[in-house]
Amino acid sequence: MIFRTRFSLNCITAALAASLLAGCGFAGNEDQVRVTAVEDGDARINPVGTRLNFASSTMRAAIAKGLVGLDEEGRVVPALAARWIVTDDGLSYIFRLFDTKWDDGREITAERVARLLRERFSELRNSRLRYDVTAVDEVVSMTGRVIEIRLNAPHPNFLQLLAQPEMGLFRAGHGAGPMRLLSEENGIKLGQFDQSSEDDAETQEEDDRWVSLRAERAASAIARYRSGAVQVVLNGRYHDLPLVDAADISSGDLRLDPVAGLFGLRFIRADGFWAVPANREILAMAINRPALLTSFPKVSAWQSRLKIIPEALDVEGINSYPDWASMTMQDRIAFAKNHVSKWKAAEGSVVPLTIALADAPGARILFKRIQSDLRRVGLDARSVGNSDEADVELIDEIAPYDSAPWFLKQFTCTKTDVCLNDADAKIAEADAATNLQIKARLYAEVEKMLVAHYNFIPIAVPIRWSIARPGQRGFAVNARGWHPLNALVGIPIS
């Protein structure tokens, strides 16, 4: 039986009525693109700081280049740096800068960029990148155009780290493109960056390429797209997929990024029955992942997961799949039902598992599926809001780079009380190792420990969807789930 949450289309209809901005004829000009980013929480766009929402990250990447950036296909490309080399030991990255300027016309120098990078690495120790910026030992300017970043241990994904939007640099509030702020009326409007100073700006030829950016809830974003008021919607998540289905968005317009990351239940409290890893294993066994994922018809290719780190990052010879991975669903249910029955006979009843989820139609579908699966084995579940006390919370995060430790560090004792000190110690040992093969093997051993601990129950690969018509310039699905604004109107990053 497929569970579908009943919800009204009134929210879409109301949003549609509010967003009819006479934009239907607008979509024909590929040099002028309106973009909406879906935000569940605070929709303010502020590119300054260390904890940026998606819209703010998108704006920062547009107006404040770092040494490198990401193109529309998620590849690392030159930005402030024209080229770079990496020493054989992986401990030194040397960058040669372009001859370019900040948006107030001042020259960009290696000395100033090195100082800004040192400050930024320090600031980002309190951000989602905090586990990786600690790898930086020193940043020095070698000449007027050359910068060296020295690491205290090899970091194979360091260029991907530098390409994150948080690594975009501001000097006294001034960025270096590839775009510049034109206005903040009716959303953020960004246009072509030029290197002229304010004194001769009037002599520059006007460029009519621009992108407007706003942030709002999914229902409003979908309605704007349907009305023709925006051409691109970004940052959609699984829990709003029923709205896409209800709005009858064309399958050709719905774009799914093949991202890597975590989508599953992380234990943040474990009492009674759930304090025992073997009992948390029952939750992992009971969830019928293929049936759950088929409850979202727009994403028939949604992939289920049974382990933490993607197979592409696996270390040969270490099997991190759970022991029951090859069992049929029927056998898993029988085993789990028998296990729960024995527990209840010896220990008494089990209180329902409380699951913190967003207040959204897709989250309700997810919960109903999990609750039904638990009831089949003699357990139950209760849904609560994201801000309420719960036993488990849903993690729905994209990995910013191809990094095994990123996955593992979401389950350390700094993230949840349901943790393993031994795993944390082995992560620290791996971080300090200078041999890449030893590092990889240690991380793989940590995954094996965490899989057996069951403080995380993997369900699937994360879903990130966008809406854009086929042929939209500068838009491509990619493994990073990243869609730079400058590419949408043909403005190069450097």
Stockholm file with secondary structure:
# STOCKHOLM 1.0

chainA/1-494         MIFRTRFSLNCITAALAASLLAGCGFAGNEDQVRVTAVEDGDARINPVGTRLNFASSTMRAAIAKGLVGLDEEGRVVPALAARWIVTDDGLSYIFRLFDTKWDDGREITAERVARLLRERFSELRNSRLRYDVTAVDEVVSMTGRVIEIRLNAPHPNFLQLLAQPEMGLFRAGHGAGPMRLLSEENGIKLGQFDQSSEDDAETQEEDDRWVSLRAERAASAIARYRSGAVQVVLNGRYHDLPLVDAADISSGDLRLDPVAGLFGLRFIRADGFWAVPANREILAMAINRPALLTSFPKVSAWQSRLKIIPEALDVEGINSYPDWASMTMQDRIAFAKNHVSKWKAAEGSVVPLTIALADAPGARILFKRIQSDLRRVGLDARSVGNSDEADVELIDEIAPYDSAPWFLKQFTCTKTDVCLNDADAKIAEADAATNLQIKARLYAEVEKMLVAHYNFIPIAVPIRWSIARPGQRGFAVNARGWHPLNALVGIPIS
#=GR chainA/1-494 SS CCCCCCCCTHHHHHHHHHTCCSCGGGGGCTTEEEEEEECSSCCCCCCCSSSCCHHHHHHHHHHBCCSEEECTTSCEEESSEEEEEECTTSCEEEEEECSCBCTTSCBCCHHHHHHHHHHHHHHGGGSTTHHHHTTEEEEEECSSSEEEEEESSCCTTHHHHHTSGGGCCCBTTBCCBSEEEEECTTSEEEEECCCCCGGGGGGSCCCCCEEEEEEECHHHHHHHHHHTSCSEEEEECGGGHHHHHHTTCCTTTEEECCCCEEEEEEESCCCGGGGSHHHHHHHHHHCCHHHHHTTSTTCTTCCBCSSSSCGGGCCTTCCCSCTTTTSCHHHHHHHHHHHHHHHHHHHCCCCCEEEEECSSHHHHHHHHHHHHHHHHTTCCEEEEETTSCCSEEEEEEECSSSCHHHHHGGGSTTTCSSCCHHHHHHHHHHHHCCCHHHHHHHHHHHHHHHHHHTSEEEEECCCCEEEECTTCTTCCCCTTCCCCHHHHTTCCCC
#=GC SS_cons         CCCCCCCCTHHHHHHHHHTCCSCGGGGGCTTEEEEEEECSSCCCCCCCSSSCCHHHHHHHHHHBCCSEEECTTSCEEESSEEEEEECTTSCEEEEEECSCBCTTSCBCCHHHHHHHHHHHHHHGGGSTTHHHHTTEEEEEECSSSEEEEEESSCCTTHHHHHTSGGGCCCBTTBCCBSEEEEECTTSEEEEECCCCCGGGGGGSCCCCCEEEEEEECHHHHHHHHHHTSCSEEEEECGGGHHHHHHTTCCTTTEEECCCCEEEEEEESCCCGGGGSHHHHHHHHHHCCHHHHHTTSTTCTTCCBCSSSSCGGGCCTTCCCSCTTTTSCHHHHHHHHHHHHHHHHHHHCCCCCEEEEECSSHHHHHHHHHHHHHHHHTTCCEEEEETTSCCSEEEEEEECSSSCHHHHHGGGSTTTCSSCCHHHHHHHHHHHHCCCHHHHHHHHHHHHHHHHHHTSEEEEECCCCEEEECTTCTTCCCCTTCCCCHHHHTTCCCC
//
